[in-house]
Amino acid sequence: MSSQFWPFKKARAFARKHQFRTSIEWKIYSKSGKLPPYIPRTPEVVYKNKGWNGFRDWLTDTRHLVKGRYKKFDAARKYTRRLNLEKVSDWPGYASSDEKPDDIPSCPEVVYADLGWIDYYDWLGLMNKSRGPYLPYEEAKKFVQKLNLKTKKEWIAYIKENRLPNNIPKNPYSVYRDKGYKGMGDWLNSGYVDTKTRTYRTFNEARDWARKQNLKTVDDWFDLARSGGLPNDIPRTPNIVYKNKWVSFPDWLGNKGSAVPRYRKNRDITVNRDFKLARDFARGLGLKTKQDWINYTQSGECPPDIPSDPSKAYSEWVSYADWLGVSGKYRRFSSA
């Protein structure tokens, strides 16, 4: 680091006082001639590996988020370590699930940036964790099915009790996805068919079924979907599954009701999920185009800490191809 620049934390405190909201505002300011000589125009370069954690952290002090809302850092970390997640990439799935308490942040690296945060290995207690080697899929599945668990929730409760042998993975998908894994239903022998492996009815057959339910609005449809009232061969998000034949929700339901759902409740959080975690989540959906993403965010499935317009929410934004992971051109931006 050049001796002319202030240390990272002192310089960051200066940047935060200006209350800029985006990296673009910072760059405009840095070129205005008002920037002191001891503050770098490109902090992401000068402070790389010296405390830099993105423009969100550079411009916004998030310590106030903890008081009255999130657990203190040590208590939150103690909780997450008890989850016994096997690897860092397991966190996004858990963070977006109903299992995560409201007082545990989805983006701890932002909330606890100045309050003890080290990295996700420390956060999840993975520094000295060792599991495996794992049994072949069929042998592991045979052991698991003897437990007589019926749902994913029961599976999660079981592994939290720390009774799982080291040769059985807690996340079977990550270990066996190319070795026979067919979803949690097959893993537990519960009869549930994983959405990734389902075969759906044709568009016309599915639409005929939907119209017979006498639903009036798109919100009625998603209420039915969330209640578990859909057959396994009827998709919750028909606008995505049947995108090549899709017309609208009024057409799907056979009425003239509103095509616009009240799909996003009032947000009870003020911080979106960290960019890389959010992008990993988006890439895992298997969407191909910007329109697919728009359809998804309007489906009622999008978690509240995933922004519907990421291009405006993140200073790290590149493109929808990068966001969805559909172009080899952007592989260099992949998360570790």
N, C-alpha and C positions, 0 to 999 in steps of 0.2 A: 504494500500500500504506500502511496506517495505520502511523504511526511507533511505535505501541505494540507491534507484533508484531516478533518476531525475523526476520532474513533467512531466506529459504527453506531453505537447506542446514542452518543451525543449528537451525531449527524441525523439519526432517525428522529430524535426528539425535536430537532429543528424542523424537519419535514412534516411531522405530525401537527405542529402548531398551525400550519397553513390550511389544514382540513381539506386538502384536495381529495376528490373522490376516485379519480382514475389516473392511470399512468399517463394518459394523454394530457390531462391537466398539468401533471408534473413536468412533462416534456415541454409544454408550451411555456411554463414558468421558467424552466431551466434555460430556455433560449431567449428569454426576455431581457437579459442583462441585469436582472435583479438578484441573481444567485450569488451569494458570497463566495469568494475564492476557496474557502475551506470546506465547501459542500460540493461533491462531484455531480456533474450533469448525468452521469451514468452510474448510479450507485450499484446496479446489478452487476457491473463489471468490477468496480473498485472494491466492493465488499463481498465478492464471491468467496465462499468458504471462510468468511470472517463475520458471519452473523446474518447474512442476507437470506430472507425467507419470502421473497416475492413483494410486489408493489402493494398488495393489500396490507401486509405487515408494516411496510415502510411508511405508508400514509395514514394508518389507523391504529390507535391504541385500543386493543380489545380487552384489556384487563378488567374494565368495568362490567364486562359480560358475566363474570363469574359471580359477583355479589348478588345474592338473591335469586340466582337462576341456575348456575351449575355448581357441582361439588368443587371443593378446593382440589388443587392438582393432585396432592398425595392420595386423597380419598378416592378420586376418580380413577387414578392409575391403579390403585389397589383393587378397585372393582373390575376394571378391564382385564387385569392379569388373572382374575379368577374365572374368566370366560374360557380360558384354555384354548384360544384360537391358535392354529398351527403356524400361520404365516401372515405377513403383513397384508397380503392381498385378500385375506379373509375379512379384514376390517370393513371395507366399503359395503359388503353384503350385510354384515351385522348392523352397521351404522344406519342403513336405510330400512331396517326391519322394525316390526312392532315390538321386538324384544328389547330394544335399547330404551332405557329410561330417559325421561325428558331432561334430567339433570346431568346427563353425560353428553358432551358435545359430539357432533358428527365430525367436526374438524378441530380436534384438540390442538393441532399444531398452530392454529390461529388463536384460539381462545387462551391457551396456556403459553404463548410464545415468550412472554416475559415472566412466567411464573413457575419455571422449572422444566419446561419441555426440552427433551433431548432428541428423541426420534421414536419411530413406531416400534422398533425392537424393544426399546426400554418401556414404552407405553403398554405393550402387550406381554412383557416379561418373556421375550423370546431369546434373550441373550444366551441362556444355558439350557434351553429346552431341546430335548432330543426324543424323537419318536421314529419308529420304523426299525429295520425294513419291514414293509407291509406284506401281509399274506396275499396270495393271488385273489382276484375279485370273487370268484365263486366260493372259495374257502372263507373269506371274510364275510361275505353275505350270509353264508350258512350259520356262522356264529351270531351275527346280528339278528337274524330272523328267529333264533331261539329265545331272544329277549321279549318277543311278543309285543313290540312297540307298534302303535298304529298310525301315528302322525309325526310330522317333522318336529312339532313342539315337544312331543314325548322324547324324541331322539335327542334334542338339544338339552332337555332336562336331565337325561341320562348321562350325557357326556360331561355335564357340569358337575356331576357327582364324583368325577375322577375315577370311575370304575372301569373305564375302557382300557383294554390291554394296549401296550405300545405298538403292537403289530396290526392294529385296526385303526384306520384313519378317522379323524373326527369330521373331515370334509371329504367324503368318498368321491365326489365329482372331480376334485382337483387331482386325485390320485388315479382314479379308474376311468376317466372320461374317454380315453381311447382304448380301454381294456375291458369293455363290456358293460359299463355303467349305463343304466337306462332310466335313471331318475329315482327319487326317494321312495316312490311306490314299490318299485322292484327291489330296492335295497332292504326295505322293511317287510316286503310281501304284504302290503296293506291294501292293495287293489287300486291305489291312487295312480293315475297316469300323469307323469310329468308333462308340463306344457310344451317342453322342447321336443318331446317324442310323440306328441299326439297327432292323430290323423283326423282332420276336421271334415265335416260334411261339406258338400259343394256349396257354393255361395247361394244358389237358389233354394236348396234344401234348408240351409241354416236360416235364411231370411224368412222362409215360410214358417219355420218354427217360431222365430222371433215375433212375427206378426200375430200368431195365435195367442200370444201372452197378453194381448190387449193393453200394452204399456202405452202411456201417453207422451212421455218425454224421455230425452236421453238420460236424465238423472234417474228416472225409474229403471232404465236398463242397467245402469251401473250399480244401483241399489240391489237389483236382483243378482248381478254378477258377484258382488261382495258378500251376499248372503249365502253363497254356495248353491244357488238354485239353478245353475246352468249344467246341462249334461256335459260330459267330458269332451264330446265332439262338437261343442258350440263354443267359439272363442269369446273371451271377455272383451277383446278389442277387435271387433270385426273390421273396423276401418283400416287396421294394419294388416291383418291376415288376408283380407280380400281386397287389398288396395287397388288391384287392376280392374275390379268390377264395382268398386264402391261408388255409391251415389251420395248418400247423406243418411243421417240417423232418422229423419222423418220417413225416408224411403225404406230404411231397414225395419222400422216399426209399423209402417203402413198407415201413417197419419200425417197431419200437417203441423205437428208440434214444433217447438223450437229446436233448431239444430245445434244450439250453443249450450253446453252443459255448465252447471255451476261446479266445474271440476276442481277448482283450486280454492279451498277454504281460505279464510283470512289467515295469512301467515303469522304464526306465533313465534317466529324466530327472525332475527335481523341479519344473520350471517349465512351466506350460502356455503355449501360444502366446498372444501378446498378444491381448486381447479383440477389437479391431477386425479384426486379421488372421484370428483364428479365426472371427469372425462372417462376414467376407467369404468364407471357405472354405465355411462352412455354407450361406450364401445361394447359392453356386454349384452346390450339389447339386440344386436344383430341388425340394426337399421341401416339403410343404404343411402338415403337422400335427406335433404333438409325438410322436404315435405313429410317424409316418414317421421322425422323428429317432431314436427308441428302436430301431426296427427297423434303421436304418442302423448305429448304434453296436454292435449285436449281430451285424452281418453279417461282421465281420472286415475291413472296408474302412477303418475309422476310424483315422487316423494317431495314434500314441501321445501326441503333444502337443496333441491336441484332446480336451478332457474330455467324457466321456459324459454328465455332468450339469452343463452350463454354468451352470445357475441357482445352484449352490452354489460354483462355481469362481471366478466373477467378481463383483466389487463393482459393475461397470457394468451388470449384468444388468437387462434391461427386461421381456422376455416372449419366448415362443417365436415369436410373430408377428414380433417385431423380429429375433430370432435367425435366422429362416429367410427374412425379407424378403417376407412374404406379405400384409402389410397396409399400405395407403396411409397409415394413421394414424401409422405409425412411420417414415415416410420422412425425417423431420427428423433421425433418428439415423444416417443413412447415412454411411459413411466417405468421406472425400475421396479 
